[in-house]
Amino acid sequence: MIIEYCLFGMGLSMALIVAAQVFSRYVLNRSLFWSEELARFLLVWLTFLGASVAYFRGVNPGVDVLYKRFSDRGKRAAMIVVHGLSLSFFAIMVVYGIQFAHFVRLQITPALSLPKWIPHSVIPISGAIMLLHALTFLVREIGGQHNDG
């Protein structure tokens, strides 16, 4: 999945930026004014896009105490409900994420001078990715195919 390659690149970039900041601050006695803000934005993007990969792979945390006790038919019904609710949540995430990104579109980040809609656009982007995954899982479940991630 291409998102996983992006996650690797963002994680590596964040680690290098933080290491450069620590070196610059404590060895050179000069701070990289932009590094903290960029590392924070990368962490936010890593979190949201990482959540989409976790949902796709089925490794997101869950409580399955009741689910394990359901019959096969009950498990299938539960999965249809879960993916249907997830679909609704992700749709809300896309709609309100777009509205929020639009709301902050004229604001500029202090260190990087980026329009704030750029870092905040991860909310609707990851929501759309998870929406597609949820729709796929829901269609598979309704069609009788099990989703193994």
Secondary structure, DSSP 8 states (H G I E B T S, - for coil): -HHHHHHHHHHHHHHHHHHHHHHHHHTSS---TTHHHHHHHHHHHHHHHHHHHHHHHT-S----TTGGGS-HHHHHHHHHHHHHHHHHHHHHHHHHHHHHHHHTTT-B-TTT--BTHHHHTHHHHHHHHHHHHHHHHHHHHHTT-----
